Amino acid sequence: MGGPTASGKTAAAIELALKLHTEIVNVDSRQVYKELNIGVAKPSSHELSQVPHHGISTVGIEEHYNAGSHAAKHESTIGELLKTNGTAVLCGGTGLYIEAMINGLDEMPDIDPDLRSEILDEYVAHGIERLVQVLLKLDPNAANLVALDNPQRVMRAIELCIQTQKTLSEIYSQKPKIRFPEAEVIYLGIQHEREKLYNRINQRVDQMIEDGLIEEVESLLPFQSLKSLQTVGYTELFRFFAGEIKKQEAIDLIKQHTRNYAKRQITYFSNRLPTTWIDADQWPQYLLNFEL
């Protein structure tokens, strides 16, 4: 169960898991962190009580963790669910985590330290705009795979393209290495009309602020340089606390950046995964297809 943020996939995944009498494995790259809660829209305590969830709040923000780590950690969980329940529901908005879990990933090359230093120097001297231009020359399709407003991810993408002499699309287009060959994998996504989805995102951000997101981010200020915190909802408020922008501007940027992220998620799931998109109002009817 994938798709864009705020689409309602958590609720849909719970309904599906209840229908199939099985459990849910998280495939969201931000919900794995123990210290991140409001800003990553973790399932509520009520939702977590409805169906057992795996892979949520399992690592600390200071740990080195990625899609490969997550797949290795929870592959056996999925295997056990398939063995005992016959099914498992994966839920999350990080397409790369889903690919790693189902198909595995090629090992990424070690990056030449001199190359990494050169790219960092370029960023310090000229800012993110110059790096984005470099990346788009290396791979014109990079905007569909990388958040171009995130310096760490842009620099990492440039490193990979130069080190491998391949585009990002080529790097991530390895042949499938199915982890669960006996299982039938169905990729589902909940979709809304674009304007409705954006309204849902704006409302969710407002609710996050009301629920205490600003206070959550303030508590994480000592750790703001960590890679795990270079993400939407946190970086904007770090700028607010640094006095760079006003609070309302930070909130507006969170909404804008989340909408941008949702657009990239839709592109990723549409282009890289054989996703069946279900209109949100048609989900109850579609759920009837799953009878045990």
N, C-alpha and C positions, 0 to 999 in steps of 0.2 A: 504494500500500500504506500504509494509515493505521491509526489506532486508538490505544488507550491505551498509556502507557509500560509497559514490562516484559511486553508481550504476546507478544513474539517476532517482531515484524514485520521486524526487520533480517534475521534468518536466513531468514524466508519470502521477503523481497524478493530476497535473494541466490539462493535456489533458483529463483525465478521468472526472474530475469535470466539465469541459466545455461541454463535451459530455453529461453528465447527468444533466446539468443545476443545479448544486448544489455547495456546499462550502466545504472547507477543514478544518479538525480539526487536529492540530499537536499532534503527539504522540512521540516526540523526547525529551528525558529528559534534554538535554542541551539547546535546542532552546527556552525553556520557560524563560530563564533569560534575563533581559533587558540589562545587561552590557556585555554579551557575544555575539559577532557578527561574526567576520571573522573566528575565530577558531572553531565555531560550524556550519559553512556553512549554515547560515540562508538563506531563499529564498531572492533573490534580490528584490529591490523596483519594478522592472518591473514585476517579477513573482507575487509579492504580489498584484500588480494592476490588474492582469489578473483574479484572482479568490479571493474572500474573504477568509481569513485565520483566524482561531481561535486558541488561546493557544500559540501564539508566543510572546515573550517579555512581559510576563504578571506578572512576579515576580522578586524581587530583589535577588541578590546573597547572601544576608544575611538572607533571609527567609528560614525557615524550610519547605521543599517541597519535595514530593515524588510521586510515582505512584498513591497511594490512594488519595492524595490531588488533583492531576490532574484530576483523574476520577470524583471525587466529584464535582469539579469546572466546568467541561464541559459536564457532563452527560445530563444536561438539554439542552445544545446547540445541541447535537446530536439528542435528542428527538424532538426538534423543527424543525430541518432540515428534519428529517424523516416525520414529520407531514406536513410540508409546501411544501417540494420538492420531497418527496418520497425516497430520497437517501441522503447519506452523505459519504464523502471520508475521511478516516483517513490516515495520512501519517507520517511516522517516522521510525527510526531505533532501537527504544528501545522496545524490545519485551514485557518486563514487563509492560510498559505503555499501550500497546495494550491489553494485558490480563486483566489488571485492568479496562480498559475502557469497554471491552466487557463482561468479566466474573466476575469481582470483585475479590478481594483478601481476603484471611483470615487475621484476625487481627494478627499482629506480637506480640509475648509476650514481656512484660517488662523484661529487662535484669538485673540480679543481679549485683548491683554496685561492689561487691567484685570480681565477675567473670570478669567484664569489666576491672577493675584495674589490675587484675592478667594478663590478656592477653596483656594489654598495657605495663606492666612491662617486659613481655617476649619479646615484640617487641623492646623496648628500649635497653634491655640487649643483644639480639641476632640477631636483624634485621629481615627482611621480610622472609629470606630463612627458618628460623626455623618455623615461623608461617605457611608458605606454606606446610611444611612437616606435621605439625599438622592437617591442614585442609584436606589434601589429605588422611590422615588416617581416619578422620571422614567421608569423602565423596570422594572416588576415582574419582567421576565424576565432582568434583567441578570446574575443569578447563573449562568445557563447560558452566558454569553459572556465574563465577566470574573472574574478571581481576586479575590474580595472581601477577601482578606487582603493584597493588594498595593496599597499607597497610590498608587504612580505610575499603575497601571492604572485604579484607581478614579477618581482625579482626571482622567485623560485621558478616561474614559468620560463623566464629568459635563460636561467641557468640550464634548465633541462633542454631547451631548444638548441642552445649553442653546444652543450656537452654531447648531445646525441646526434646533432645535425639533422633533426627531424622536427616537424611541426607538432604541436600539442595533440592535434587530431591523430597523427600517426602514432605518437607515443601511447595514447590511450586506446588504440584500436586493435589491441592484441586479440588473437583468436580466443574464443571462449574456452575456459577450462572448467567445465561444470563440476562443482563440488558435490552436488547431490544428483547423480545421473538418473536415479530411479524416480525422482520427484518431478511432477508436472509443475512448472513455474508459471504463474499468472501475474503479470504486471498490471496493477490497477492504479488509476489516479482519479481523484475527485476534482472536477472542474466547475468553474463559475464564469459567467460573462466577465470580461476584464474589469469593467467599472464596478461591478458588485464585489469582485475579489479585492480591488483596491480599497473599497469602502470597508470591507471586513478587516483589512490590514490596518487602516487608520483607526478603526474602533478598537482593535486589539492593542495597539500601541497606547491609546488613551487609557485602556483598562490596566495595562502594565504599569503606567505611571501612577495610577490610583492605587494599585496593589503594592507599590513600594519599590519600583525599579530604581529610582534615583538613589534611594538609601542603599539598595543592594550594590549598585555601582560604587558608591562612596566607600563602602566597606572593602572594596577590592582595589582601591587606589594604590596601595603599596605593591600590587602585582600587575599594574597596568601595562608593563613592558612585555609580559609573557605572550607568547604566540597564541595561546588559547583564548586570550582576551582581545585579540585583534579581530573583532567581529561586530556586526551590526547590533546596535542597542547599547553597546558598551563604549566603543571608541568615541561616539558622538558625545556621550555624557562625560567621558574623560576630558574632552575639550572644554566642556562647560565648567568642570571643576578647575581646569587650568586657567580659566578666565578668558579663553579665546573667543567664546560665543555665549550668547544669552541662553537661558534655560529653554525658552520657547523655540529658539532656533535649533537647539539640539534635538528637541522633540520632533520638529518638522523634518529635520535631516534623518532621524530614525525612520520616520514614515516613508520618506523618499527612497532611502537606501533599501528598506525592506521591500518596497514595490519593485525596485530594480532587481533585487535578489529573486523575488518571485518570478519575474520575467525570465531570468536565467534558468531557474529551476524548470519552468515549463519547456524551455528550449532544450535543456539537457534530457529530460524525460521523453520528449517527443523525438529527439534525434538519435539518442544513444540506447534507448531501451524500448522494447516493443510494447509500449504502454497502451492499454485500453482505457480511454478517458470516459468517465461516467459523470453526466450532469448531476449536480448535487441533489436536485429534486427528484432524480430518477434512481438514486441509490437504494431507497427502501425496496423498490420493485426489482432492481438488479440483484439485491441480496437474496431474493427467493431462488436464484439459480444455485445457491449453495445449500444443498440438502444432504445430510449424511444418513 
